[in-house]
Each structure stands twice: as C-alpha cells, then as structure tokens.
Amino acid sequence: MSQIEGAYLEDGKTLTNWDVFNHREDFLYFAKICFKSFGDRVKYWITINEPNLVAEMGYMRGKYPPAHCSDPFGNCPAGNSDVEPLVVMHNMLLAHAKAVKIYRELFR
C-alpha cells in the first residue's frame, strides 16, 4: 500500500467508491478490516465517496451499477426510480454513521 498509494496517504482513503455492498454489515466488516489493517498509514478516511451519485446514477437513472431505474428516467430491467434512491441514500447514511462510530470507539 505504501509504495502504490503513498501519494494519497495524506489526502485520505475512501472505503467505497462504486462498490456495491448488499448489506450494511458487509460494509461495516470491510471498514473494520481497513481501519485495522491500514489505520497506522492513513491520516484521513472517507466512508462513501459521492453517495449522491451512487443513489442517482445507480438507482434512479440506471447508468452505473447496479443499473436500476424506471420510467421516465430510463428503461432498466429492474428498479423503481421513485423509491430506491431514497432507500439507498438512507442505508448509506446509516452505514456511514456506524463506520464513524466504529472508528471513533475502536481505532482513534
């Protein structure tokens, strides 16, 4: 990590950027592993990069994975553009809050 990503260690690390976790617990498990494994080398952590784009482009417009959408936003095989972006954003906020709590309580 130090040699490949050394230029970014001062700028911060993002735990997820377009990775799709099916459950908040999966994300929290991943976050805990990252905090434990790389916490001594990472100064700033970012839990979820561009959550607004994940919700909009992945669950409303269907342009990014998992490509969910509905009319009038797109023609995807699955999805509900009126409900799914809200549910996704809600869950991302909960996952963010829990990851911050884990970091503060166990790794700070």
C-alpha positions as CSV (number, residue, x, y, z in Angstrom):
1,M,0.0,0.0,0.0
2,S,2.7,2.5,0.9
3,Q,4.5,2.3,-2.5
4,I,1.5,2.2,-4.7
5,E,-0.8,4.7,-2.8
6,G,1.8,6.7,-0.9
7,A,0.9,9.9,-2.6
8,Y,-2.7,9.6,-1.3
9,L,-1.9,8.7,2.3
10,E,-2.0,12.3,3.5
11,D,-5.1,13.1,1.4
12,G,-7.3,10.3,2.7
13,K,-8.7,7.0,1.8
14,T,-12.1,6.2,0.6
15,L,-13.6,3.0,1.9
16,T,-16.0,2.6,-1.0
17,N,-16.3,4.2,-4.5
18,W,-18.9,2.4,-6.6
19,D,-18.5,-0.8,-4.7
20,V,-22.0,-2.2,-4.1
21,F,-22.5,-3.9,-0.7
22,N,-25.7,-5.8,-0.3
23,H,-25.8,-5.3,3.4
24,R,-24.7,-2.6,5.8
25,E,-23.0,-5.3,7.9
26,D,-20.8,-6.2,4.9
27,F,-19.7,-2.6,4.6
28,L,-19.0,-2.3,8.3
29,Y,-17.0,-5.5,8.3
30,F,-15.0,-4.2,5.3
31,A,-14.5,-0.8,7.1
32,K,-13.3,-2.5,10.3
33,I,-10.7,-4.5,8.3
34,C,-9.5,-1.4,6.6
35,F,-9.2,0.6,9.8
36,K,-7.3,-2.3,11.5
37,S,-5.0,-3.1,8.5
38,F,-4.2,0.4,7.3
39,G,-5.1,2.8,10.1
40,D,-1.5,3.4,11.0
41,R,-0.8,4.7,7.5
42,V,-4.0,6.6,6.7
43,K,-4.5,10.0,8.1
44,Y,-8.0,10.8,6.8
45,W,-10.8,8.4,6.0
46,I,-13.8,8.9,3.7
47,T,-16.5,6.4,4.2
48,I,-18.5,6.6,1.0
49,N,-17.4,8.7,-2.0
50,E,-20.1,10.7,-3.8
51,P,-23.2,9.0,-2.2
52,N,-25.5,11.3,-4.2
53,L,-24.1,9.9,-7.4
54,V,-24.4,6.3,-6.2
55,A,-28.1,6.9,-5.5
56,E,-28.9,8.9,-8.6
57,M,-26.9,7.2,-11.3
58,G,-27.2,3.6,-9.9
59,Y,-30.7,3.6,-8.6
60,M,-32.6,6.4,-10.4
61,R,-31.1,6.8,-13.8
62,G,-29.6,3.3,-14.2
63,K,-26.3,4.5,-15.7
64,Y,-24.0,3.0,-13.1
65,P,-24.1,-0.4,-11.3
66,P,-26.5,-1.9,-10.3
67,A,-28.4,-0.2,-13.1
68,H,-31.8,0.1,-11.5
69,C,-34.3,2.6,-12.9
70,S,-37.9,3.0,-14.1
71,D,-39.8,5.4,-16.4
72,P,-39.4,8.3,-17.1
73,F,-35.7,8.1,-16.0
74,G,-34.7,5.1,-18.1
75,N,-35.6,1.6,-19.4
76,C,-33.9,-0.8,-17.0
77,P,-34.9,-4.4,-16.4
78,A,-35.3,-3.7,-12.7
79,G,-35.8,-0.9,-10.3
80,N,-38.1,1.9,-9.0
81,S,-36.7,5.3,-9.6
82,D,-39.2,6.9,-7.1
83,V,-38.3,4.7,-4.1
84,E,-34.9,3.0,-4.5
85,P,-32.7,6.1,-4.5
86,L,-34.2,7.2,-1.2
87,V,-33.8,3.8,0.4
88,V,-30.2,3.6,-0.9
89,M,-29.3,7.0,0.5
90,H,-30.9,6.2,3.8
91,N,-28.8,3.0,4.1
92,M,-25.6,4.7,3.0
93,L,-26.1,7.4,5.7
94,L,-26.7,4.7,8.4
95,A,-23.6,2.8,7.2
96,H,-21.5,6.0,7.3
97,A,-22.7,6.8,10.8
98,K,-21.9,3.2,12.0
99,A,-18.5,3.2,10.4
100,V,-17.6,6.5,12.0
101,K,-18.8,5.2,15.4
102,I,-16.6,2.1,14.9
103,Y,-13.6,4.2,14.0
104,R,-14.0,6.6,16.9
105,E,-14.6,3.9,19.5
106,L,-12.1,1.3,18.4
107,F,-9.4,2.8,16.2
108,R,-8.9,6.5,17.1
